[in-house]
Amino acid sequence: MLVVNCRFESLGSKESFNSSVRHVKSTISLAERLGSGENLADALNELLDEKAVNVDQVQPLVSMLLVDKFSYKTVSKNLVAVNPDLSAVTEAAKSWNAVDLVVVYHHPDLGVVALNPKNPQHLSRLDRLNKYELITVYAGGFSKGMDAAMASRAANTLIALYEGTKPKIDAALLKGAFAYKVPKANRLDTSGVAPKKKAGPAAAAKSAKKGKPGKKAANVQVAIPQPVAPKPAAGPRLGMRMTPMYAVPVTNELFHNGNVEAWKRIIESYRTKHPDLEVLVYYDGEKITNLNALFKWGKVKHGSVIQFAVAGENICDVAKLQRYLAQGASKMFEAFLRGPVNSVLPLF
C-alpha cells in the first residue's frame, strides 16, 4: 500500500483546526504590531500574560515573523560563561538606537523565554543565565530592514555582554530610528491598574449636577469592593517567572534521611497550598529532581548550602518556605515528621 503523507493532517480534528486558526490570527496581529515598530518580545509577553498565546507558540511566532517576514539576522550560541549583572546588559542595549533586538533564551526550568534586552521590566522574567544553555539573538529593523553586517555585529556584541565580557561597542549602533519605547503594558501604576481616563465636558457637567448641595440623597447604596489577592510588587502583572536562588545552609552534622523526609513534607505542604507553583532544588549547581539524591554519605555535610527557587505566576510565601527549609536542614527537622505518614502538614 502506498502511504501518502499529508501536510494538512494536523487539521483533521476540530480541536487542532481551531488551535491553528488562533495561531494564525495571533501571527497576523503580531505582524501588524511589528509593522508599527513594536518589539516582538514586548508584544509576545503581553499576550502570554493575558494567556492569549501559549509558551509553545513563542518559537514558531519568532521564527515566522522575525526570520521569514522581516529577515532579521540570527546569531545562536551555547553560553560558555554568564554575566551575573543582567541589568548592565540592559543598560548597554538600551542605547543601541540603530537596531531592534529580540533574545530567545532556552531556560532549563522555564522553557523558551523571549526577552527585549532593552526593556528593564524583562529582568524579572529571567532570574539568571546558565552556562551551556542556548541563547539566540535576533537583530533587525522591522519592515525598514537594516545592514546585515551591522545586525550581525549587534547580535554578537549582545551575546558577548551576556557572557560577561566587555566587547567594543560599535558607535554606529548608537544612532538610528529604533530607540527603546516603553511598552503600553508597562505604563501602569504600581498597582497594575491603568490610569482612569479624564471625564469629558458632558460627564463633568453631569457629575457636578449630581453633586449640587441642598438635596438629600435617598437610599444610596455604595458597592464595597471585595478584597483581592496581592499583586506582584511594582510594575505590570508578569506571567510565568522564577525567583532568584535562595540559599539554605545545612546546620545538621549531615543532611541525612530525616532531613530529606522533612524537606519532602515541607515542599508537599507548600505545593498543596499553592498547586500552581513549583519548588526547584539545586545543589552544587545541579538541579535535584529526586530529593533522595541529597542523602548520600559524605556529600551534603554541615556547612554545605542547598539552593532552591520557586517558579510560577503569583509567587508567594517564599520567606516562610525558606524558614521551614532551614529548620528542616537543622537538628530540629523532627518537628516536620510528626503526624500520620500520608497526611499533609498545614504549614502555609
KEKOL-812915 format. One record per residue (C-alpha): x, y, z; residue in three letters. Coordinates in steps of 0.2 Angstrom, whole numbers, padded with zeros to 4 digits, always signed. Example, Ala and Ser with C-alpha at 12.3 -4.5 7.8 and 13.67 -1.06 7.14 Angstrom:
BEGIN
+0062-0022+0039ALA/+0068-0005+0036SER/
This chain:
BEGIN
+0000+0000+0000MET/+0006+0017-0004LEU/+0007+0029+0011VAL/+0005+0047+0007VAL/+0010+0060+0020ASN/-0002+0075+0020CYS/+0005+0091+0027ARG/-0013+0096+0032PHE/-0015+0080+0043GLU/-0014+0091+0059SER/-0030+0100+0054LEU/-0040+0084+0054GLY/-0048+0087+0070SER/-0059+0101+0076LYS/-0048+0105+0091GLU/-0032+0106+0081SER/-0040+0116+0067PHE/-0046+0129+0080ASN/-0029+0129+0088SER/-0021+0133+0071SER/-0034+0146+0067VAL/-0030+0155+0083ARG/-0011+0154+0080HIS/-0013+0161+0063VAL/-0024+0176+0070LYS/-0010+0179+0083SER/+0003+0179+0069THR/-0007+0192+0059ILE/-0010+0203+0074SER/+0008+0202+0079LEU/+0014+0206+0061ALA/+0004+0222+0062GLU/+0011+0227+0078ARG/+0029+0224+0072LEU/+0025+0234+0057GLY/+0021+0249+0068SER/+0038+0247+0077GLY/+0033+0237+0092GLU/+0046+0225+0099ASN/+0040+0207+0097LEU/+0046+0201+0114ALA/+0036+0215+0122ASP/+0021+0210+0112ALA/+0023+0192+0115LEU/+0025+0193+0134ASN/+0009+0204+0135GLU/+0000+0190+0126LEU/+0007+0177+0137LEU/+0002+0186+0152ASP/-0016+0188+0145GLU/-0015+0169+0141LYS/-0019+0174+0123ALA/-0004+0163+0117VAL/+0005+0148+0125ASN/+0024+0146+0128VAL/+0025+0133+0114ASP/+0019+0146+0102GLN/+0034+0158+0106VAL/+0047+0149+0095GLN/+0036+0147+0079PRO/+0030+0165+0081LEU/+0048+0172+0082VAL/+0054+0161+0068SER/+0039+0166+0056MET/+0039+0185+0060LEU/+0057+0189+0063LEU/+0066+0177+0051VAL/+0054+0174+0037ASP/+0044+0190+0036LYS/+0056+0204+0042PHE/+0073+0195+0038SER/+0081+0198+0055TYR/+0099+0192+0057LYS/+0100+0177+0069THR/+0115+0173+0080VAL/+0114+0157+0091SER/+0127+0151+0104LYS/+0128+0140+0120ASN/+0134+0151+0133LEU/+0152+0147+0139VAL/+0151+0160+0153ALA/+0137+0170+0161VAL/+0136+0188+0167ASN/+0129+0189+0184PRO/+0124+0208+0182ASP/+0110+0207+0168LEU/+0105+0225+0172SER/+0121+0231+0165ALA/+0117+0222+0149VAL/+0100+0230+0148THR/+0108+0247+0151GLU/+0120+0245+0137ALA/+0107+0238+0124ALA/+0095+0252+0128LYS/+0107+0264+0120SER/+0108+0255+0103TRP/+0095+0265+0093ASN/+0101+0258+0077ALA/+0094+0241+0079VAL/+0079+0231+0086ASP/+0083+0216+0096LEU/+0074+0201+0102VAL/+0083+0187+0113VAL/+0076+0170+0115VAL/+0084+0160+0129TYR/+0081+0142+0132HIS/+0079+0141+0151HIS/+0082+0124+0159PRO/+0067+0126+0170ASP/+0055+0139+0162LEU/+0057+0133+0144GLY/+0058+0146+0130VAL/+0059+0164+0136VAL/+0058+0179+0124ALA/+0066+0195+0130LEU/+0068+0213+0124ASN/+0086+0216+0130PRO/+0082+0235+0130LYS/+0067+0233+0142ASN/+0071+0233+0161PRO/+0055+0225+0165GLN/+0060+0209+0157HIS/+0074+0207+0170LEU/+0061+0200+0182SER/+0056+0187+0169ARG/+0074+0180+0169LEU/+0081+0175+0186ASP/+0098+0170+0179ARG/+0108+0164+0164LEU/+0115+0146+0164ASN/+0132+0140+0156LYS/+0130+0130+0141TYR/+0112+0134+0138GLU/+0106+0140+0121LEU/+0103+0159+0118ILE/+0098+0166+0101THR/+0098+0185+0097VAL/+0088+0192+0083TYR/+0093+0209+0076ALA/+0085+0219+0063GLY/+0075+0235+0059GLY/+0056+0229+0057PHE/+0050+0232+0040SER/+0063+0245+0036LYS/+0077+0232+0037GLY/+0095+0236+0041MET/+0113+0232+0035ASP/+0116+0213+0038ALA/+0134+0216+0044ALA/+0128+0229+0057MET/+0114+0217+0063ALA/+0127+0203+0065SER/+0139+0214+0075ARG/+0125+0219+0086ALA/+0119+0201+0089ALA/+0137+0195+0093ASN/+0141+0210+0104THR/+0125+0207+0114LEU/+0129+0189+0117ILE/+0147+0194+0122ALA/+0139+0205+0135LEU/+0128+0191+0141TYR/+0144+0180+0143GLU/+0151+0194+0155GLY/+0165+0201+0143THR/+0167+0219+0138LYS/+0167+0220+0119PRO/+0170+0236+0110LYS/+0153+0244+0106ILE/+0151+0250+0088ASP/+0147+0268+0088ALA/+0136+0266+0073ALA/+0124+0256+0085LEU/+0120+0272+0095LEU/+0111+0282+0082LYS/+0096+0276+0072GLY/+0077+0276+0072ALA/+0074+0261+0083PHE/+0076+0269+0101ALA/+0068+0260+0115TYR/+0050+0263+0118LYS/+0041+0259+0134VAL/+0028+0246+0130PRO/+0010+0251+0134LYS/+0008+0236+0146ALA/+0022+0244+0157ASN/+0014+0261+0158ARG/+0004+0256+0173LEU/+0005+0262+0191ASP/+0012+0251+0204THR/-0005+0243+0207SER/-0005+0236+0190GLY/-0021+0246+0185VAL/-0021+0258+0170ALA/-0025+0276+0175PRO/-0043+0282+0173LYS/-0047+0292+0158LYS/-0052+0310+0161LYS/-0070+0314+0160ALA/-0076+0324+0146GLY/-0086+0341+0147PRO/-0103+0332+0147ALA/-0098+0319+0160ALA/-0090+0333+0171ALA/-0107+0343+0170ALA/-0117+0328+0174LYS/-0106+0324+0189SER/-0107+0342+0195ALA/-0126+0342+0193LYS/-0127+0326+0204LYS/-0116+0334+0217GLY/-0126+0350+0220LYS/-0129+0354+0238PRO/-0146+0356+0246GLY/-0154+0339+0240LYS/-0153+0325+0251LYS/-0149+0308+0243ALA/-0160+0294+0247ALA/-0157+0276+0248ASN/-0139+0277+0241VAL/-0130+0260+0240GLN/-0112+0260+0239VAL/-0103+0245+0232ALA/-0090+0239+0244ILE/-0075+0232+0234PRO/-0071+0214+0238GLN/-0053+0211+0244PRO/-0042+0205+0230VAL/-0026+0194+0231ALA/-0010+0204+0232PRO/-0001+0208+0216LYS/+0017+0206+0212PRO/+0027+0221+0218ALA/+0029+0236+0207ALA/+0026+0235+0188GLY/+0013+0226+0177PRO/+0007+0208+0181ARG/+0020+0196+0175LEU/+0017+0178+0168GLY/+0027+0163+0172MET/+0043+0168+0181ARG/+0056+0161+0193MET/+0063+0169+0209THR/+0081+0171+0212PRO/+0091+0156+0220MET/+0089+0156+0239TYR/+0102+0148+0250ALA/+0098+0136+0264VAL/+0114+0131+0275PRO/+0115+0114+0282VAL/+0117+0116+0301THR/+0115+0097+0305ASN/+0130+0087+0306GLU/+0124+0078+0290LEU/+0109+0081+0278PHE/+0103+0063+0282HIS/+0087+0054+0278ASN/+0077+0063+0291GLY/+0082+0080+0284ASN/+0077+0073+0267VAL/+0060+0067+0273GLU/+0057+0084+0282ALA/+0060+0094+0266TRP/+0049+0082+0256LYS/+0034+0086+0269ARG/+0038+0105+0269ILE/+0038+0106+0250ILE/+0022+0095+0249GLU/+0014+0107+0261SER/+0019+0121+0250TYR/+0013+0113+0234ARG/-0004+0108+0242THR/-0007+0126+0247LYS/+0000+0133+0230HIS/-0003+0120+0217PRO/+0002+0132+0203ASP/+0019+0135+0210LEU/+0034+0123+0208GLU/+0049+0122+0220VAL/+0065+0119+0212LEU/+0080+0112+0222VAL/+0098+0114+0217TYR/+0115+0108+0225TYR/+0132+0112+0218ASP/+0125+0119+0203GLY/+0114+0104+0199GLU/+0096+0103+0198LYS/+0090+0089+0210ILE/+0075+0080+0203THR/+0074+0067+0217ASN/+0077+0074+0235LEU/+0083+0057+0240ASN/+0099+0060+0230ALA/+0104+0073+0243LEU/+0105+0058+0255PHE/+0122+0052+0251LYS/+0135+0049+0264TRP/+0149+0062+0264GLY/+0140+0073+0251LYS/+0130+0086+0260VAL/+0138+0089+0276LYS/+0137+0103+0290HIS/+0141+0120+0282GLY/+0135+0115+0264SER/+0122+0125+0255VAL/+0107+0119+0246ILE/+0098+0131+0235GLN/+0080+0132+0230PHE/+0069+0143+0219ALA/+0050+0145+0216VAL/+0043+0146+0198ALA/+0025+0151+0193GLY/+0014+0166+0191GLU/+0008+0173+0208ASN/+0023+0168+0219ILE/+0021+0170+0237CYS/+0025+0163+0255ASP/+0044+0161+0249VAL/+0051+0168+0265ALA/+0041+0156+0276LYS/+0046+0142+0264LEU/+0064+0147+0267GLN/+0062+0147+0286ARG/+0055+0130+0286TYR/+0068+0123+0274LEU/+0081+0130+0285ALA/+0074+0121+0300GLN/+0072+0105+0290GLY/+0091+0106+0287ALA/+0095+0108+0305SER/+0094+0096+0320LYS/+0076+0102+0323MET/+0070+0093+0307PHE/+0060+0080+0318GLU/+0046+0093+0320ALA/+0041+0090+0302PHE/+0040+0071+0304LEU/+0026+0071+0316ARG/+0008+0066+0312GLY/+0001+0052+0301PRO/+0013+0047+0287VAL/+0001+0051+0272ASN/-0005+0067+0280SER/+0000+0085+0273VAL/+0007+0097+0286LEU/-0004+0113+0287PRO/+0012+0124+0286LEU/+0006+0138+0274PHE/
